[in-house]
Amino acid sequence: MFKVCLMVFFCLFSFGAIAQSSNFDPQDTGITSGAINIAVSEVVAITGDGYFAEAVKLEKKGDFNEALTLFGKAAFEYNSSRNFNAYGAALLRLSNVHLLLNHYVEAEQVVLNVALKNYSRIGNRSGEMDSYSQLAKVYYNSNKLTQSLWFYTQQGILARYLKNNPAYMDSMLGIILIKIKKKEYSLALKDVNKAELFARTRKITNYNTHLKNTRRMIKDRFSNKK
């Protein structure tokens, strides 16, 4: 299983070189026929959207290995058809499945070396923000808290720039989780206060329960620490 995941990743890493070329020309890649065989289905008529939809279904069922393969095929098809926004989206979903499998290195590299560079080249700020969010989650789960904090912060900066309030709330909540994990409970409580104020002033209500539960958890852990 792990070998299959690595094969998919390295194939996609090669595909990333396509998105990084100055003219985005899929023909000028130097990918070997063996690499192409990994990424192209026997049913060549299936589109990137078809692969993506099937991958989503498989991911929901918990069939993560097949989901990895199909997200990889979707990414290849999107890249070949020069649909670079969808290409990036498929790569982020591929990274997330790796994260679900605790493949932290693969989850990181798909975003850092391919998806983020793709979004940066086409000037998709929302895609860059989503890439930062994904990297923050990967680093948090792999206990690389300094890196996670940096990427949650970058996500928040872009979210404010794009006026994306839900994404900004997500970045704040991610930073709070990091401080809880570092047992910085007083700082985490201050951030909860800031998040609640932000949500209240912008009339965002769907985070209320989560923030209340987070506050309760911090107080419980702070009491146990004493």
Secondary structure, 3 states (H helix, E strand, C coil): CHHHHHHHHHHHHHHHHHHHCCCCCCCCCCCCHHHHHHHCCCCCCCCHHHHHHHHHHHHHHCCHHHHHHHHHHHHHHHHHCCCHHHHHHHHHHHHHHHHHCCCHHHHHHHHHHHHHHHHHHHCCHHHHHHHHHHHHHHHHHCCCHHHHHHHHHHHHHHHHHHCCHHHHHHHHHHHHHHHHHCCCHHHHHHHHHHHHHHHHHCCCCCCHHHHHHHHHHHHHHHHHHC
